């Protein structure tokens, strides 16, 4: 991943300001579609370019917020379209068959949805989808608001938000708030660190590990709570 980041940074640093904007906006969009794309680090690099006077800070912030939201809503719409086949994948074969039998789509469209759901599941861990579905049931839009803070789960959250049929405009608002806050932090970090902007990547890695530990701890607490409630 470091080689990919270095290649992108070297290329972006050599092009015109207009192309810099377009590349940064495109990467911010694609990070939601293809999670391995290092969107956060590249947005932070944009903050560094602001410190050099190469691009405008407000323009970068607004552009990356808009494209981040567009990327999130692209995955939301995909999850909304897949609906039953995607959520059924988290509930076992019997549930899946029931959902597909109740699907009112035409046979061809039904098959296409199943095929697309299977393709997504090659890249999205079903356990993540299951957890995302549980979060949506429990917390709804609050999960969408926090999606930018949960590195590695953004695409899953967007897919399950769509498949769970969360209202579209509140979801747009929630994802906008999330992107405004998170991208603002990344851009400010890159600007403030200057030549040391690469430290943002180190901080993000440590942050991601901390988030995973916290999520595991919360999952354990939830398991203990449910178990005691059943025993009681």
C-alpha positions as MATLAB code, in Angstrom:
seq = 'XXXXXXXXXXXXXXXXXXXXXXXXXXXXXXXXXXXXXXXXXXXXXXXXXXXXXXXXXXXXXXXXXXXXXXXXXXXXXXXXXXXXXXXXXXXXXXXXXXXXXXXXXXXXXXXXXXXXXXXXXXXXXXXXXXXXXXXXXXXXXXXXXXXXXXXXXXXXXXXXXXXXXXXXXXXXXXXXXXXXXXXXXXXXXXXXXXXXXXXXXXXXXXXXXXXXXXXXXXXXXXXXXXXXXXXX';
ca = [
       0.000    0.000    0.000;
       2.901    2.361    0.734;
       4.124    1.960   -2.853;
       0.664    2.814   -4.179;
       0.506    5.927   -2.003;
       3.993    7.024   -3.079;
       3.109    6.563   -6.748;
      -0.104    8.567   -6.375;
       1.627   11.320   -4.414;
       4.457   11.618   -6.944;
       1.987   11.824   -9.818;
      -0.382   14.281   -8.142;
       2.523   16.535   -7.193;
       3.527   16.962  -10.834;
       0.222   17.866  -12.478;
      -1.722   21.115  -12.844;
      -3.931   22.407   -9.987;
      -7.121   21.566  -11.910;
      -5.986   17.979  -12.368;
      -4.955   17.833   -8.700;
      -8.513   18.691   -7.697;
      -9.982   16.148  -10.092;
      -7.676   13.366   -8.905;
      -8.289   14.079   -5.217;
     -12.047   14.218   -5.774;
     -11.967   10.979   -7.765;
      -9.955    9.199   -5.057;
     -12.335   10.471   -2.350;
     -15.207    9.002   -4.365;
     -13.556    5.675   -5.175;
     -12.505    5.040   -1.580;
     -16.160    4.301   -0.821;
     -16.466    1.927   -3.767;
     -13.132    0.114   -3.469;
     -12.070    0.154    0.219;
      -8.338   -0.534   -0.436;
      -8.076    2.883   -2.149;
      -6.060    5.016    0.357;
      -8.488    7.926    0.319;
      -7.808    9.282    3.806;
      -4.050    9.547    3.333;
      -4.407   11.188   -0.080;
      -6.907   13.726    1.287;
      -4.367   14.526    4.019;
      -1.767   14.994    1.275;
      -4.169   17.534   -0.190;
      -3.902   19.401    3.105;
      -0.139   19.496    2.649;
      -0.591   20.919   -0.862;
      -2.713   23.674    0.685;
       0.234   24.608    2.922;
       2.353   24.977   -0.223;
      -0.240   27.226   -1.831;
      -0.851   24.760   -4.663;
      -4.613   24.468   -4.118;
      -7.399   26.168   -2.182;
      -8.416   24.714    1.182;
     -12.139   25.458    0.975;
     -12.318   24.088   -2.557;
     -10.576   20.873   -1.527;
     -12.783   20.433    1.530;
     -16.055   21.042   -0.303;
     -15.038   18.882   -3.263;
     -13.927   15.918   -1.180;
     -17.043   16.160    1.002;
     -19.324   16.112   -2.043;
     -17.498   13.233   -3.733;
     -17.290   11.260   -0.478;
     -21.053   11.587   -0.062;
     -21.604   10.630   -3.713;
     -19.451    7.536   -3.197;
     -21.336    6.590   -0.043;
     -24.698    7.055   -1.744;
     -23.556    4.994   -4.735;
     -23.019    2.053   -2.397;
     -26.275    2.920   -0.603;
     -28.175    2.678   -3.891;
     -26.460   -0.608   -4.694;
     -27.496   -1.976   -1.303;
     -31.035   -0.686   -1.845;
     -31.203   -2.398   -5.235;
     -29.844   -5.702   -3.941;
     -32.044   -5.605   -0.860;
     -33.131   -9.120    0.127;
     -30.346  -11.119   -1.557;
     -27.686   -9.070    0.222;
     -29.214   -9.125    3.696;
     -30.205  -12.763    3.273;
     -26.537  -13.636    2.900;
     -26.103  -12.767    6.558;
     -28.969  -14.959    7.774;
     -28.420  -18.393    6.322;
     -29.675  -20.360    3.330;
     -33.264  -20.802    4.547;
     -33.755  -17.086    5.035;
     -32.200  -16.433    1.653;
     -34.555  -18.781   -0.134;
     -37.561  -17.234    1.591;
     -36.489  -13.739    0.626;
     -35.915  -14.704   -2.983;
     -39.280  -16.433   -3.279;
     -40.974  -13.300   -1.974;
     -39.025  -11.083   -4.372;
     -41.445   -9.476   -6.831;
     -38.764   -8.764   -9.441;
     -38.822  -10.473  -12.803;
     -36.795  -13.664  -13.124;
     -33.915  -12.056  -15.031;
     -33.604   -9.140  -12.619;
     -33.813  -11.519   -9.674;
     -30.947  -13.567  -11.081;
     -28.941  -10.407  -11.750;
     -29.428   -9.249   -8.169;
     -28.330  -12.624   -6.825;
     -25.241  -12.615   -9.049;
     -24.300   -9.075   -8.021;
     -24.826   -9.911   -4.344;
     -22.529  -12.930   -4.676;
     -19.900  -10.760   -6.384;
     -20.005   -8.211   -3.574;
     -19.707  -10.969   -0.979;
     -16.382  -11.964   -2.494;
     -14.999   -8.647   -1.278;
     -17.248   -7.864    1.710;
     -16.975  -10.174    4.695;
     -20.485  -11.527    5.496;
     -19.744  -11.118    9.205;
     -19.210   -7.386    8.587;
     -22.528   -7.206    6.741;
     -24.230   -9.004    9.618;
     -22.747   -6.569   12.115;
     -23.717   -3.634    9.907;
     -27.302   -4.880    9.778;
     -27.390   -5.150   13.576;
     -26.031   -1.616   13.915;
     -28.672   -0.269   11.523;
     -31.453   -1.912   13.524;
     -30.127   -0.523   16.802;
     -28.824    2.932   15.921;
     -30.043    3.859   12.420;
     -28.703    7.204   11.195;
     -26.157    7.453   14.011;
     -24.227    4.655   12.315;
     -24.159    6.672    9.089;
     -22.992    9.787   10.951;
     -20.087    7.825   12.435;
     -19.244    5.905    9.245;
     -16.198    8.021    8.356;
     -14.756    7.311   11.797;
     -15.008    3.541   11.298;
     -12.171    2.822    8.891;
     -12.625   -0.347    6.862;
     -16.394   -0.527    7.366;
     -17.598    2.421    5.263;
     -18.654    0.405    2.228;
     -20.370   -2.151    4.446;
     -22.260    0.573    6.299;
     -23.375    2.141    3.018;
     -24.517   -1.210    1.604;
     -26.450   -2.190    4.708;
     -27.968    1.301    5.014;
     -29.391    0.898    1.516;
     -30.449   -2.712    1.999;
     -32.117   -1.753    5.303;
     -34.068    0.961    3.446;
     -32.966    3.876    5.610;
     -34.689    7.054    4.324;
     -32.558    8.499    1.537;
     -32.475   12.216    2.407;
     -31.713   11.772    6.118;
     -28.978    9.366    4.995;
     -27.547   11.993    2.625;
     -27.547   14.496    5.498;
     -25.932   12.041    7.923;
     -23.199   11.049    5.479;
     -22.587   14.738    4.696;
     -22.069   15.580    8.368;
     -19.722   12.613    8.726;
     -17.676   13.592    5.658;
     -17.503   17.276    6.614;
     -16.071   16.474   10.031;
     -13.684   13.702    8.992;
     -12.339   15.315    5.821;
     -11.882   18.561    7.721;
      -9.711   16.763   10.279;
      -7.660   15.046    7.552;
      -7.088   18.243    5.574;
      -6.190   20.223    8.676;
      -3.814   17.458    9.770;
      -2.003   17.467    6.431;
      -1.809   21.263    6.448;
      -0.626   21.483   10.058;
       2.018   18.741    9.754;
       3.388   20.197    6.532;
       6.381   18.207    5.282;
       5.562   15.573    7.909;
       2.074   14.973    6.471;
       2.855   11.248    6.078;
       2.493   10.934    9.835;
      -1.244   11.124    9.224;
      -0.998    7.608    7.777;
       0.742    6.393   10.940;
      -1.890    8.033   13.122;
      -4.684    6.535   11.025;
      -3.196    3.053   11.355;
      -2.978    3.400   15.136;
      -6.490    4.856   15.196;
      -7.857    1.942   13.154;
      -6.341   -0.562   15.562;
      -7.835    1.313   18.511;
     -11.265    1.326   16.855;
     -11.052   -2.432   16.248;
     -10.199   -3.025   19.910;
     -13.089   -0.822   21.039;
     -15.528   -2.551   18.692;
     -14.390   -5.960   19.920;
     -14.827   -4.782   23.512;
     -18.317   -3.437   22.799;
     -19.247   -6.663   21.027;
     -18.085   -8.631   24.065;
     -20.129   -6.428   26.390;
     -23.161   -6.893   24.151;
     -22.697  -10.656   24.149;
     -22.396  -10.753   27.943;
     -25.469   -8.526   28.332;
     -27.625  -10.655   26.018;
     -26.463  -13.880   27.647;
     -27.212  -12.642   31.161;
     -30.581  -11.338   30.026;
     -31.482  -14.765   28.637;
     -30.314  -16.488   31.813;
     -32.249  -14.046   33.965;
];
